[in-house]
Amino acid sequence: MKKACLFTFIFLCIAMPAFSEPQLIWKQVWDSGHNDYTPHVILDKKGNIYVASSFNNPFEAGHQADMRLMKYDNQGNVVWNRTYDGGEGSDYSNGVLQDTKGDIYLYGQSFNKKDSLWDLRIIKYSEKGEVIWNISDKANKNTVAIGIDIAENDNLYILGLQTLFDKKIMRLKSYDSAGKGLWEKDYDIVFEPKAMRLYKDAIYITGSRFNPQKNGWDMLLLKLDRSGKMLWEKVVYNKGLDNKPVSIIFDESGNIYIGGTSGNTEGPDRYYKVVLLKYTDSGKLLWEGSYDSKLGDVAWDARLGEDGFIYVTGNTGGSLFVVKFDMNGKVLWHVNYEGGDKDVGTGVAADENGNVIVCGVTITKSTKSPDILTVKYRQ
């Protein structure tokens, strides 16, 4: 009997991989003295961390906002801190990306007081934090930069959203590495774009489209060629009433992974959960993975780590969460961070050694305003 129990124990240890919760290595809270918003994070090959965010002074006339880009080393020390103030009005950051040469692109929108419109804004920095160029897209409509990706030749592709009165238009624009505009196209479709990725000779865009028949939102996936020609658009997920993607991920075989949130916002069955969906490059659903704590989980970012796993961050009630998925949609671990009275994860990245960096905002009763939170976990 003892031999049988020992054999069973050994078999279970071999058959079941051990995935323990990651250990918190360090945390950094940046308090600008103002309200800090929705940071995004990327890692470079040297282990440095770049965090892009926005901030404003709630006591200032007009509550004017500015962009911020910060560089940390792998120990959490600030290397440099850059602020962009366009001077005319508010400037908001929506994300950050690095090219193959190590240059960093901060993108978002700036308010143009002359025309009383928002202009798409892109700023290119060196690794040392020096501004290489700074451009805006004055399209005579309110235009914000939703997403950005970089081609093999370092040309930029910008996903934008334009609004004029009640009409919304998706906008694609391409720049070379010197900031020169190459081409631009507008798409008159009823669609809320959220994320864009380049893969081989195509552009893939995901977002949400309102479905009046069920009074809810469906996830949509678009495929275009590199000149911006629409190839197809498909509803790829419509379970629940509120389906919102946050990112697109590709594996080495060209399969597509979309991370996001699915839920019902009405009735007795109200819920939110994280979904991770795998598709072929033609938009066929292969499987659906999910994380559901039963407390209402909202995803803000999903990324493929350098270690080959997918990480999702967001918030559950007042807590920041991180979930690790394998490439088959299985949850390997999840962890909550509760450092403040309210914590929200808005950006996540992981290096090849499995170190996980999460950024977000934290609010405490003492500050009463959101501050930038950056934490590092080791697996």
TORDOTI-915293 format. One line per 4 residues: number of its first residue (from 1); for each residue x, y, z of N, C-alpha, C. Coordinates in pm, whole numbers, plus 32768, in hexadecimal, padded with zeros to 4 digits. Layout:
REM TORDOTI-915293
NUM = X:Y:Z:X:Y:Z:X:Y:Z  ...
REM end
This chain:
REM TORDOTI-915293
1 = 8053:7F88:8000:8000:8000:8000:8057:807D:8000  80C3:807C:8054:811D:80ED:805A:8163:8101:7FD6  818B:8091:7F93:81CE:809C:7F11:8170:80DA:7EAA  80F0:80B3:7EAE:808F:80E9:7E4E:807D:817F:7E62
5 = 8076:81AA:7EE1:8067:8239:7EFD:80E1:8287:7ED0  8158:824C:7EE7:81D3:828E:7EBE:81D9:829B:7E27  81B0:822F:7DE0:81AF:8232:7D4D:8150:829D:7D1A  80D9:82A5:7D5A:8076:830A:7D31:80AC:8396:7D44
9 = 80F1:83AD:7DB6:8128:8431:7DD3:8193:8457:7D6D  81EB:83F8:7D4D:8256:8412:7CEC:821A:842D:7C63  81B4:83E0:7C3C:8174:83F3:7BB9:8136:847D:7BAE  80F0:84A8:7C19:80B0:852B:7C15:8117:859A:7C0D
13 = 8188:858C:7C51:81F1:85F1:7C4D:822D:85FE:7BC3  8238:858D:7B7C:8270:858E:7AF5:820B:85C3:7A91  818D:8596:7A9F:8127:85B7:7A3C:80F4:8645:7A47  80FA:867D:7AC0:80C1:8703:7AD4:8130:8769:7AE7
17 = 8145:87C3:7A86:81AC:8828:7A95:818B:8886:7B0A  81F5:88B1:7B4E:81E2:8907:7BC2:81E5:8999:7B98  8175:89DB:7BA5:816E:8A6A:7B88:8143:8AB0:7C08  819F:8AF0:7C49:8180:8B38:7CC3:816E:8BCC:7CA4
21 = 812D:8C11:7CFF:811A:8CA0:7CEC:81A2:8CE7:7CE7  81AC:8D4F:7C95:822A:8D99:7C8E:8243:8DE8:7D0D  82C0:8E09:7D25:82E7:8E55:7D9B:82F9:8EE8:7D77  82C3:8F40:7DC8:82D4:8FCF:7DB2:8364:8FF7:7DD6
25 = 83AE:902D:7D75:843A:9051:7D89:8447:90E2:7DB5  8405:913C:7D6D:8404:91C8:7D96:8389:920D:7D5F  836C:927F:7D98:8300:92D5:7D67:8330:9366:7D6C  8301:93B4:7D0E:831F:9442:7D0B:829C:948F:7CF6
29 = 8289:94F5:7D46:8214:954C:7D37:8247:95D7:7D14  8216:960B:7CA2:823D:9691:7C78:81C8:96EE:7C8E  81DD:974F:7CE8:8175:97B1:7D07:81A2:9837:7CCD  8162:9862:7C61:8185:98E0:7C21:8150:9958:7C70
33 = 80FC:993B:7CD4:80B8:99A6:7D1B:8035:99CA:7CDA  8018:9986:7C68:7F9E:99A0:7C1E:7F56:991A:7C09  7EF3:9918:7BB3:7EB0:989B:7B8D:7F00:9859:7B1D  7F26:97DA:7B2F:7F71:978F:7ACB:7F17:9723:7A8F
37 = 7F24:9710:7A09:7EC3:96BD:79C3:7F03:9650:796D  7EBC:95E0:7965:7ECB:9571:7906:7F58:955E:78CD  7FB6:9533:791E:803D:951A:78E9:8043:949C:7894  80A7:9499:7839:80C4:9425:77E5:8158:9404:77F5
41 = 817F:9387:77DF:8208:935F:77FC:8241:9308:778D  82C4:9319:7771:830F:92C1:7719:8396:92A7:7758  83D6:923A:772F:845C:9216:775E:84BB:9215:76E7  853A:923C:76FD:859D:922B:7693:85F3:91B0:76B0
45 = 864E:9191:7656:86A0:9119:7661:8703:911F:76D6  871A:9197:770B:8778:91A9:7779:8733:91A3:7801  86B2:918E:7800:8668:9187:787D:8632:920C:78AD  8647:9277:785E:8611:92F9:7884:8579:92FB:786D
49 = 8537:9350:78B8:84A5:9358:78B8:847C:93E5:7890  8422:93EF:782F:83ED:9471:7804:8359:9477:7827  8332:94DF:786F:82A6:94F0:7897:8274:9575:7860  820A:956E:7810:81CC:95E5:77D7:8149:9600:781E
53 = 812D:967F:783D:80B3:96A1:7886:808D:9732:786A  8023:975F:78AA:7FF5:97EA:78A2:7FD8:981B:792F  7FDA:989E:7941:7FB9:98D5:79C4:7F7E:9961:79B2  7F2D:998A:7A14:7EFB:9A14:7A13:7EF0:9A48:7AA1
57 = 7EDF:9AC9:7AAB:7ECF:9B0A:7B2C:7E3C:9B2D:7B3E  7DF6:9AE8:7B99:7D66:9B01:7BA7:7D45:9B8C:7BDD  7DAA:9BD1:7C13:7D92:9C56:7C49:7DB7:9CC5:7BE7  7DE8:9C9D:7B71:7E10:9CFE:7B0B:7D99:9D20:7AB3
61 = 7D91:9D9A:7A86:7D24:9DC3:7A2E:7D26:9D70:79AF  7CB7:9D31:798F:7CAE:9CE0:7917:7CE1:9C53:7928  7D1E:9C33:799A:7D52:9BAC:79B4:7DAC:9B7B:7943  7E07:9BCD:7913:7E5A:9BA8:78A2:7EB1:9B2F:78C3
65 = 7EB6:9AD0:7865:7F02:9A54:7879:7F80:9A54:7821  7FE5:9A09:784B:8062:99F8:7801:8087:9965:77FA  80DD:9943:779A:8110:98BB:778C:818F:98A9:77E1  81A7:982E:780C:8223:980F:7853:825B:978A:781F
69 = 82DE:9784:780D:8324:9708:77EB:8396:96F8:784D  8397:9686:7895:83FD:966A:78F8:8449:95EB:78D6  84CB:95ED:78F4:851F:9578:78E0:8554:954A:7969  853B:94CA:7987:856F:948B:7A00:85D9:9424:79D9
73 = 863A:940B:7A32:8691:9397:7A1E:864B:931D:7A57  868A:92A7:7A4E:8644:922D:7A78:8636:9220:7B10  8672:927F:7B5B:8662:9281:7BEC:85F6:92E4:7C18  85B9:9328:7BB7:854F:9386:7BD8:857E:9414:7BF2
77 = 85FE:9431:7BD3:8631:94B8:7BE4:8611:950D:7B69  85EA:958B:7B7E:85CA:95E3:7B0E:864C:960C:7AC9  8657:95F0:7A47:86CC:9617:79F6:86B6:96A4:79C0  8640:96BC:7986:861A:9742:795D:8583:9750:7959
81 = 8556:97CD:7955:84C8:97ED:795B:84B0:9862:78FC  845C:984C:7897:8442:98B5:7834:83AC:98D8:7832  8392:9959:7829:8309:998B:7823:82F5:99D4:779F  8282:99BD:7760:8261:9A09:76E8:81E8:9A61:7705
85 = 81FD:9AE4:76F5:8193:9B47:7705:818B:9B96:7683  811F:9B7D:7636:8110:9BC1:75B6:80F6:9C56:75C3  80CE:9C80:763A:80BD:9D0F:7653:8032:9D43:7632  7FF4:9D0F:75C9:7F73:9D44:759E:7EFF:9D0D:75F0
89 = 7F0A:9C90:7619:7E9E:9C4F:7660:7ECE:9BCB:7696  7E73:9B72:76B4:7E96:9AF2:76F0:7ED8:9A95:768C  7F31:9A40:76C0:7F76:99D8:7671:7F67:9955:76BD  7F32:98EF:767A:7F1B:986D:76B9:7F68:97FF:7671
93 = 7FA5:97A8:76BF:7FEC:9734:768A:7F8E:96BC:7685  7F95:9670:7617:7F47:95F5:760B:7F9D:9578:75FF  8022:9588:75F8:8077:9511:75EF:8106:9533:75CA  815A:94CA:75C7:81E8:94D9:75AD:821A:945B:7567
97 = 827D:946C:750E:82B6:93FC:74C3:8348:941A:74A5  8399:93B1:7495:8427:93C0:7476:8446:937B:73F2  849F:93B9:73A0:84C4:937C:7321:8543:9329:7330  8572:92F1:72C1:85E4:9297:72C5:8667:92DE:72E8
101 = 866B:9362:72D8:86E3:93AF:72F7:86E5:93E1:7388  8677:93C9:73CF:8670:93F3:745A:8629:9476:7471  85FD:94BB:7406:85B5:9538:7415:8527:951E:7446  84EF:957C:748F:846D:956A:74D0:8409:95CC:7495
105 = 838F:959B:747F:8324:95ED:7447:82B4:95FC:74AE  8297:9678:74D0:8229:9699:752A:81B8:96D1:74D3  8140:969C:74E3:80D3:96CA:748D:8053:96E4:74DC  8002:973E:74A5:7F84:9761:74E5:7F41:97D2:7499
109 = 7F19:983D:74E0:7ED8:98AD:749F:7EF2:992E:74EB  7EEE:999E:74A2:7F02:9A23:74DB:7E8E:9A7D:74B0  7E65:9AD2:750B:7DF6:9B2D:74EB:7E2C:9BA9:74A3  7DF1:9BC7:742F:7E16:9C38:73DC:7DB1:9CA9:73F5
113 = 7DDC:9D0D:7444:7D7F:9D79:7469:7D52:9DCB:73F0  7DAB:9DD7:738E:7D8A:9E28:7318:7D0E:9DF2:72D1  7D08:9D6E:72C0:7C98:9D30:727A:7C33:9CF2:72DB  7C54:9CF4:735E:7C00:9CB4:73C4:7BE8:9C21:73A3
117 = 7C56:9BDC:737B:7C50:9B50:7356:7CC5:9B04:7395  7CB4:9A81:73A1:7D21:9A2B:73CD:7D70:99FA:7353  7DF5:9A04:735C:7E4D:99D5:72F1:7E9B:995C:7321  7EA9:98FA:72C8:7EFC:9886:72E5:7F8C:98B3:72FC
121 = 7FCF:987D:7363:8057:98A7:7386:80B3:982F:7391  812D:9839:7356:8194:97D2:7362:8219:9816:7380  825F:97E7:73E6:82E2:981D:740A:8346:97AA:740B  83B6:97BD:73C6:841E:9758:73C0:8492:9782:741A
125 = 84B6:9728:7477:8524:9741:74D5:8596:96DE:74BD  860E:9707:74DE:867F:96AA:74E1:867E:9660:7567  86D5:95FC:7575:86DF:95B2:75F2:8709:960C:7666  8748:967D:7645:8775:96DB:76AC:8709:9742:76CF
129 = 8697:9738:768E:862A:9794:76AC:862E:9814:765D  867D:9817:75F1:8685:988F:759D:8618:9889:7532  85D5:98F9:751A:856E:98FD:74B2:85B0:98FE:7429  858D:989B:73D5:85C1:9892:734C:8566:98DD:72ED
133 = 84E4:98C7:72F8:8482:9918:72B0:83FC:9913:72F7  83A6:9971:72D2:8325:9982:7312:82C2:99B1:72A7  825D:9962:728C:81FF:9986:7221:816F:997A:7251  8117:99C1:720D:8088:99B6:7228:803F:99AB:71A3
137 = 7FCB:996E:71A7:7F78:995A:7130:7EFF:99B4:713C  7F01:9A23:70F6:7E91:9A82:70F9:7E31:9A5E:7089  7DCA:9A11:70AB:7D70:99DB:7047:7CEA:9A24:7040  7CDF:9A97:7083:7C63:9AE4:7085:7BEF:9A98:70C4
141 = 7C12:9A33:7111:7BB1:99E8:7161:7BF7:99C4:71E4  7BAB:99A7:724C:7BE7:9973:72C6:7C27:98EC:72A9  7CAA:98DF:72BC:7CF2:9865:7299:7D4A:9839:730D  7D3C:97BC:7335:7D90:9785:739F:7DD8:9709:736B
145 = 7E51:96F2:739D:7E9E:967B:7378:7E79:9609:73D5  7E3F:959F:739D:7E13:952C:73EB:7E81:94C4:73F7  7EC9:94AD:738A:7F30:9445:7389:7F9E:9465:7328  800F:941E:7335:8082:9434:72DF:80CE:93B0:72D0
149 = 8107:939A:725A:8160:9328:7247:81CC:934F:71E3  8238:9303:71E4:82AD:9325:7194:82CD:92B3:7135  82DD:92D4:70B5:82FD:9270:704F:8392:924C:7054  83B6:91E9:7004:8440:91B9:7002:84A2:9226:6FD8
153 = 8477:9282:6F84:84CE:92F0:6F57:84C2:936B:6FB1  8485:935A:7027:8472:93C4:708B:840D:942F:7061  83BF:9415:6FF7:834E:946E:6FDA:82E4:945C:7046  82A2:94CA:7068:823B:94C8:70CF:81B1:94BD:7091
157 = 815A:9471:70D4:80CD:946B:70B0:807D:9499:7129  802A:94FF:7115:7FDE:953A:7181:7F49:951D:716E  7F0A:94EA:71D6:7E7A:94D5:71D7:7E3B:9549:7223  7DE3:9593:71E0:7DA4:9605:721F:7D0D:95FD:721A
161 = 7CCF:964F:726B:7C3D:965A:726B:7C1A:96ED:7260  7BC8:970E:71FC:7B9C:9796:71E7:7B09:97A4:720C  7AE8:9817:7244:7A5C:9834:7261:7A3B:98C0:7231  79CA:98CD:71F2:7997:994F:71C7:7901:994D:71E0
165 = 78D8:999C:7242:784F:9996:7273:7835:9909:72A8  77D3:98C0:7276:77B7:9839:72A7:77F4:97CD:724E  783C:97F4:71E7:7872:9793:7189:7901:976B:71B0  791D:96E7:71AC:79A2:96B5:71CD:79DF:9671:7153
169 = 7A5F:968C:713B:7AA6:9657:70C7:7B2A:961B:70F4  7B46:95A0:70C9:7BC8:9563:70E3:7C2D:959C:7080  7CA4:95BB:70B1:7D0B:95F8:705E:7D8C:95A9:7068  7DCA:9589:6FF7:7E4D:954B:6FF2:7EAE:95AA:6FAF
173 = 7F24:95B6:6FEA:7F8A:960C:6FB1:8012:95CB:6FC2  8067:95D8:6F5C:80ED:959D:6F61:8156:960A:6F55  81C1:95FC:6FA6:8233:9657:6FA5:82B3:9605:6F92  831B:9645:6F59:839C:9604:6F5B:83E1:9623:6FE0
177 = 8459:95EC:6FF4:849C:95FA:7075:84C8:9689:7092  84C8:96E0:702A:84EC:976C:703C:8472:97C3:705C  83FB:9784:7062:8381:97CF:7081:833C:9809:7008  8365:97E2:6F90:8326:9812:6F16:82AA:97BE:6EF8
181 = 8238:9800:6EDD:81BE:97B8:6EBD:81C7:9772:6E37  819D:96F4:6E31:81A2:96A5:6DB6:8119:969A:6D74  80B5:9671:6DC0:802D:966C:6D8C:7FCA:966E:6E01  7F4E:9689:6DE1:7EE6:968B:6E47:7E61:9665:6E08
185 = 7E0D:9623:6E55:7D88:95FB:6E26:7D24:9603:6E98  7CAA:962B:6E74:7C3D:9630:6ED4:7BD5:95C7:6EB0  7B94:958E:6F17:7B34:9522:6F03:7AB3:9546:6F4C  7A4B:9555:6EFF:79C9:957B:6F35:797F:94FC:6F5E
189 = 79A4:94C8:6FD4:7963:944E:7005:7935:9466:7094  78C9:9423:70BA:7894:9430:7142:78E4:93D0:719A  7948:9406:71DE:79AC:93AF:721B:79FC:9400:7280  7A1F:93C3:72F2:7A74:9401:7357:7AFA:93B7:7357
193 = 7B5E:93E5:730C:7BDE:939F:7307:7C26:93A4:738C  7C70:9338:73AB:7CB5:9331:742C:7D49:930E:741F  7D6C:92B4:73C2:7DF7:9288:73B8:7E18:9261:732A  7E99:926B:7306:7EC7:924B:7280:7F4C:9202:7288
197 = 7F60:91A1:722E:7FE0:915C:7222:7FFD:9140:718F  807C:9147:716B:80A8:911F:70E7:80D8:908E:70ED  80B8:9042:7085:80EC:8FBB:707B:80FE:8F99:6FE8  817A:8F79:6FC4:819F:8F5E:6F39:8171:8FD3:6EE1
201 = 811B:8FBA:6E7E:80F6:9025:6E21:806F:9063:6E41  803F:9052:6EBD:7FB8:9080:6EDE:7FB5:90D5:6F5D  7F48:911F:6F6B:7F2B:916E:6FE2:7EAD:9132:7022  7EB3:9114:70A2:7E40:90DE:70E9:7E14:9144:7154
205 = 7D91:915B:715A:7D59:91BC:71B8:7CE3:917A:7200  7CDE:918C:7283:7C6A:915C:72CF:7C2A:91CF:731A  7BAB:91B9:7339:7B5F:921E:7382:7AD2:91EB:739A  7A77:9245:73B5:79ED:921F:73D4:798B:9267:7378
209 = 791E:9225:735B:78B4:9260:730B:782E:924C:7353  77E1:92B6:735A:7762:92AD:739F:76FF:925C:734D  76BD:91FE:7390:7658:91A9:7351:75CF:91D2:7385  7582:921D:7335:7501:924E:7366:749D:91DF:737F
213 = 74AD:916C:733F:744D:90FF:7351:7450:90C8:73E0  74C6:90C8:741D:74CF:9097:74A6:74F0:9107:7509  74FE:9184:74D4:751E:91F7:7527:75A1:91E1:7574  7605:91B1:752A:7686:9193:7568:76F6:919F:7501
217 = 7771:917C:752D:77E8:918C:74DB:7824:9107:74B4  7848:90F8:7434:788D:9082:7400:791E:90A4:73E1  7975:903F:73ED:7A00:9052:73C4:7A0D:9040:732D  7A5B:9099:72F0:7A6E:9098:7260:7B02:9089:7242
221 = 7B22:9044:71D5:7BAD:9037:71A7:7BB1:905F:7113  7C0D:90BA:70F1:7C1F:90E7:7067:7CA7:90BC:7035  7CAF:909D:6FB3:7D2E:9080:6F73:7D3C:90DB:6EF8  7DAD:9123:6EF0:7DCA:917C:6E80:7E55:915A:6E4A
225 = 7E6F:917F:6DCD:7EF6:916F:6D9C:7F4A:91E7:6DC8  7FCE:91E6:6DAA:8027:924D:6DDE:8011:92D6:6D9E  7FBF:92DC:6D35:7F9D:935E:6CFC:7F1B:9395:6D35  7EDD:9348:6D91:7E62:9374:6DCF:7DE3:9345:6D8D
229 = 7DEE:92EE:6D29:7D77:92B9:6CE6:7D32:9252:6D3F  7CAF:9264:6D55:7C64:9207:6DA9:7C55:9180:6D63  7C7C:9114:6DA6:7C70:908D:6D6F:7BF4:9048:6DA5  7BDF:9050:6E29:7B63:901D:6E62:7B4E:9053:6EEE
233 = 7AD2:904A:6F1C:7AB0:906A:6FA7:7A4F:9001:6FD9  7A62:8FD6:7057:7A10:8F6B:708E:79EE:8F86:7120  7973:8F63:7146:7951:8F5B:71D4:798E:8ED9:7207  79E9:8EE2:7268:7A31:8E6B:7295:7A08:8E3E:7321
237 = 79BC:8E93:7368:798F:8E69:73EE:7917:8EBE:7416  78A8:8E78:7439:782F:8EC2:745C:77E4:8E83:74D1  782B:8E37:7524:77EC:8E04:759D:77DF:8E75:7602  7773:8E77:764A:775F:8EE4:76A8:7732:8F63:7661
241 = 7718:8FCA:76B0:76EA:9048:7678:775B:90AC:7664  77C7:909D:76B0:7831:9100:76AF:78B6:90BA:7696  78E3:90B7:7619:795E:9072:75F3:79C2:90D9:75C0  7A2F:90EF:760B:7A8E:9158:75EC:7B1D:911F:75E7
245 = 7B5E:911F:7571:7BE9:90F0:7568:7C49:915D:7597  7CC1:9133:75BF:7D28:9195:75E7:7DA9:9186:7597  7DBF:9112:7556:7E3D:9102:750E:7E36:908D:74AC  7E95:908F:744C:7EA9:9021:73ED:7F35:8FEB:7400
249 = 7F41:8F65:73FF:7FC2:8F21:740F:7FCF:8EB9:73A1  8049:8EA9:736B:8065:8E41:7308:80CB:8DDF:733E  80BA:8D5E:731D:8123:8CFD:733D:8178:8CE6:72C0  81DB:8C8E:72C8:8238:8C78:725A:81F5:8C3A:71E0
253 = 8183:8BF9:71F4:813B:8BBA:7185:80D5:8C16:7144  80CA:8C90:7177:806B:8CEF:713E:7FDF:8CE7:7177  7FCB:8C96:71E0:7F4A:8C94:7223:7F36:8D16:7271  7EB9:8D3D:727D:7E96:8DBC:72BC:7E59:8DA2:7345
257 = 7E84:8DF0:73A7:7E4A:8DEB:742D:7E13:8E76:744E  7D97:8E7A:7479:7D59:8EF8:74A2:7D37:8EED:7536  7D6B:8F4B:7584:7D4A:8F51:7612:7CE6:8FC0:762B  7C8D:8FAA:768B:7C2B:9011:76A8:7BCF:8FEC:7719
261 = 7B5B:902D:771A:7AF7:9019:7783:7A72:8FF5:7744  7A2A:8F9A:7783:79A3:8F78:7756:7948:8F7A:77D0  78CF:8FAD:77BD:7875:8FB0:782F:77E8:8FD9:7809  7791:8FD1:786A:7709:9002:7860:76FB:9078:78BE
265 = 76C7:90E5:788D:76BA:915D:78DF:762D:9171:7913  75D2:9117:78EF:7547:9128:7917:7510:90A6:7951  74A6:90B3:79A0:745F:903E:79D2:74A2:8FFC:7A48  7469:8F8C:7A77:749D:8F47:7AEE:7522:8F00:7AD6
269 = 7545:8EE7:7A58:75C1:8E9E:7A39:7633:8EFD:7A14  763A:8F6F:7A55:76A3:8FD0:7A38:772B:8F97:7A62  778C:8FA1:7A09:7812:8F6D:7A28:7876:8FA7:79C5  78F6:8F9F:79E9:7964:8FBC:798C:79D0:8F53:79A1
273 = 7A0B:8F27:7933:7A79:8EC8:793C:7AE0:8EE8:78D0  7B5A:8EB9:78E5:7BC4:8EC6:7881:7BB6:8E56:781C  7BC2:8E77:779C:7BC3:8E0F:7735:7C44:8E1A:76E4  7C78:8DA6:76BC:7CE9:8D9C:7661:7CBE:8D40:75F0
277 = 7CBB:8D74:7576:7C82:8D2E:7504:7CED:8D15:749C  7CF1:8C9A:7466:7D53:8C76:73FF:7D0C:8C60:737A  7D43:8CA0:7310:7D09:8C98:728A:7D75:8C73:7225  7D48:8C3D:71B4:7DA1:8C2F:7142:7DB3:8CB8:7101
281 = 7E11:8CC3:70A3:7E25:8D45:7061:7DB1:8D6B:7006  7D51:8D12:6FF5:7CD8:8D32:6FA9:7C63:8D56:7005  7C7C:8D59:7089:7C15:8D82:70E6:7BBD:8D14:711B  7BE5:8C95:710B:7B97:8C25:7141:7BBF:8C0B:71D2
285 = 7B5B:8C03:722A:7B75:8BEC:72B7:7BA5:8B5D:72CE  7C18:8B4F:7312:7C4E:8ACB:7333:7C2D:8AA2:73C1  7C3D:8AFD:741F:7C13:8AE0:74A9:7BFC:8B60:74F7  7BBB:8B51:756A:7B9E:8BC1:75C2:7BD0:8BA0:764E
289 = 7C2C:8BF1:7681:7C58:8BE5:770B:7C1F:8C58:775C  7C1A:8C48:77E0:7BE1:8CB2:7831:7C18:8CAF:78BE  7C09:8D1F:7902:7C26:8D29:7991:7BB1:8D71:79D1  7B76:8D33:7A36:7AFE:8D6A:7A74:7B06:8D53:7B0A
293 = 7B22:8DBE:7B54:7B29:8DB4:7BE6:7A9F:8DBE:7C26  7A39:8DD8:7BD4:79AF:8DEC:7C01:799B:8E71:7C4A  7A02:8EC8:7C42:79FA:8F49:7C85:79F2:8FBD:7C22  79F2:8F9D:7BA0:79EE:9004:7B39:7A78:902A:7B0B
297 = 7AAC:8FE5:7AA6:7B37:8FF7:7A77:7B36:9043:79F2  7B7A:90B4:79F0:7B80:9109:7978:7C10:9110:7948  7C29:90E5:78CC:7CB0:90E8:7894:7CD0:9172:785D  7D4D:919F:7873:7D7E:921D:783B:7DEF:9207:77D8
301 = 7E39:919A:77E6:7EA7:9180:778A:7EC5:90EB:7788  7EF0:90B9:7715:7F1A:902D:7705:7F92:902B:76A7  7FFD:8FE8:76D1:8078:8FE7:7683:80B9:8F5E:7684  80FE:8F41:7616:8151:8EC9:760D:81D9:8EEA:7648
305 = 8200:8EA1:76B2:8281:8EB8:76F0:82F2:8E7D:769D  836B:8EAC:76B7:83E1:8E74:7674:83F8:8DE2:769C  83B7:8DB5:7706:83C4:8D2A:7734:835F:8CCE:76F0  830C:8D03:7695:82B1:8CAE:7649:8229:8C97:7689
309 = 8206:8CE2:76EF:8182:8CD8:772E:8137:8D5C:771F  80B4:8D55:772F:8060:8DCC:7721:8037:8DFD:77AC  8044:8E7F:77C2:8023:8EBC:7843:7FB5:8F24:782E  7F56:8F24:7889:7EE7:8F82:7885:7EE0:8FCB:790B
313 = 7ECD:904D:7907:7EBB:9099:7982:7E3D:90ED:7978  7E0A:9115:79EC:7D91:9165:79F3:7D6A:917E:7A82  7CE9:9182:7A9D:7CBD:9197:7B26:7C45:9141:7B47  7C41:9115:7BC3:7BD1:90CC:7BFD:7BA3:911C:7C75
317 = 7B34:9162:7C69:7B0A:91B8:7CD6:7B74:9223:7CEE  7BAE:9223:7D65:7C15:9284:7D86:7CA2:924F:7D7C  7CB3:91D8:7D41:7D36:9198:7D3C:7D6C:918E:7CAE  7DEF:919A:7CA2:7E35:9180:7C24:7E4C:90E9:7C1A
321 = 7E36:90B0:7BA4:7E54:9022:7B93:7EB1:900C:7B1C  7EFB:8F9D:7B20:7F4A:8F6C:7AB0:7F2A:8ED8:7A9E  7F10:8EB0:7A22:7EF4:8E23:7A03:7F58:8DF4:799B  7F8F:8D7C:79B0:7FEB:8D3F:7950:7FA5:8CCC:790A
325 = 7FA1:8CD1:7883:7F68:8C67:7831:7FD8:8C20:77E5  7FC8:8B9D:77CE:801E:8B5D:776C:7FE2:8B72:76E1  8024:8B41:767B:7FF6:8B5A:75F2:7F81:8B02:75C9  7F4E:8AB2:7629:7ED5:8A64:7612:7E5D:8A9C:765E
329 = 7E70:8B13:7699:7E02:8B54:76DE:7DEC:8B28:776D  7E4B:8ADB:77A4:7E3F:8AAC:782E:7E7B:8B13:788E  7E31:8B31:78FA:7E65:8B8B:7961:7ECC:8B41:79B4  7F46:8B76:79B9:7FB2:8B39:7A06:7FB8:8B72:7A94
333 = 7FA6:8BF4:7A9F:7F9A:8C31:7B24:7F57:8CBA:7B17  7F2A:8CEC:7B86:7EF7:8D75:7B8C:7F1D:8DAE:7C14  7F31:8E2F:7C19:7F58:8E71:7C94:7F15:8EF9:7C9B  7EF0:8F23:7D13:7EB5:8FA6:7D29:7F17:8FFF:7D75
337 = 7F17:907F:7D52:7F67:90E2:7D9B:7F07:9144:7DDD  7F16:9157:7E60:7EBD:91AF:7EAB:7F12:920A:7F03  7F56:926A:7EC4:7FAC:92C5:7F0F:7F66:9342:7F3B  7EFE:936A:7EF2:7EB4:93E4:7F13:7E24:93C4:7F32
341 = 7DD3:942A:7F3C:7D44:9415:7F50:7D02:93E9:7ECD  7D41:9410:7E5D:7D16:93E0:7DDA:7D8E:93D8:7D7E  7DA0:9367:7D3B:7E10:9351:7CE0:7DDC:9316:7C5D  7E0E:934B:7BEE:7DE4:931E:7B69:7E60:9303:7B15
345 = 7E69:928E:7AD8:7ED7:926E:7A7C:7EB1:9297:79EF  7F07:92E7:79AE:7EE8:9317:7927:7F50:92F0:78BF  7FC3:92B8:78EA:802A:928D:788C:807A:921B:78C6  80A6:91BE:7870:80F1:914A:78A0:8159:9121:7838
349 = 81CB:90EC:7866:8234:90B9:780E:8284:9052:785D  82C6:8FF5:7816:8317:8F90:7857:8394:8F77:7805  8409:8F66:7848:8485:8F4D:7801:849A:8EB7:77EC  850A:8E94:77AC:8522:8E08:7789:8539:8DB0:7802
353 = 855A:8DEC:7875:856E:8DA1:78F1:84EE:8D95:7943  8481:8DCB:790F:8402:8DC0:7954:83E9:8E2B:79BC  8440:8E90:79C2:8423:8F02:7A1A:83B0:8F52:79DE  834F:8F71:7A30:82D5:8FB3:7A01:82CF:9041:7A39
357 = 82BD:90A1:79DE:82AE:912D:7A06:821D:9156:79EC  81DE:918E:7A51:8155:91BD:7A45:8152:9250:7A6E  810F:92A2:7A1E:80FB:932D:7A46:8065:9348:7A4F  8045:93B0:7A99:7FB9:93D4:7AAA:7FAF:944F:7B00
361 = 7F3C:945F:7B3F:7F29:94D0:7B9A:7EFE:949C:7C22  7F25:94E6:7C89:7EFF:94C4:7D11:7EC7:9542:7D53  7E5F:9530:7DA1:7E1F:959E:7DE8:7E19:957B:7E7C  7E48:95D5:7ED0:7E41:95C2:7F61:7DF0:9633:7F9E
365 = 7DC1:961C:8018:7D72:9681:805D:7DC5:96FC:807D  7E4A:96E9:808C:7E9F:975B:80AE:7EB3:97B8:8037  7EC7:9780:7FBE:7EDE:97D5:7F49:7E5C:97FD:7F06  7DF9:97A3:7F07:7D75:97BA:7ECB:7D7C:97D4:7E35
369 = 7DED:97B7:7DF7:7DFB:97C9:7D67:7E4A:9754:7D2F  7E34:972E:7CB0:7E7C:96BC:7C77:7F10:96DB:7C61  7F67:967E:7C8B:7FF7:9686:7C75:8023:9611:7C1F  8097:9620:7BDC:80C9:95B5:7B86:8107:9546:7BDB
373 = 80DA:94CC:7BC6:810D:9457:7C0C:8158:93FE:7BA8  81D1:93D7:7BCB:821F:9376:7B7B:8252:930B:7BD8  8234:928D:7BB9:825F:921E:7C0F:82A7:91B5:7BBA  8304:916F:7BFA:834E:9104:7BB8:8339:9082:7C05
377 = 8312:901A:7BBC:8303:8F94:7BF4:836D:8F37:7BBA  8398:8ED8:7C0B:83F4:8E70:7BDD:83AF:8DEA:7BEF  83B4:8D97:7B86:8372:8D13:7B8D:83D4:8CA9:7BBD
REM end
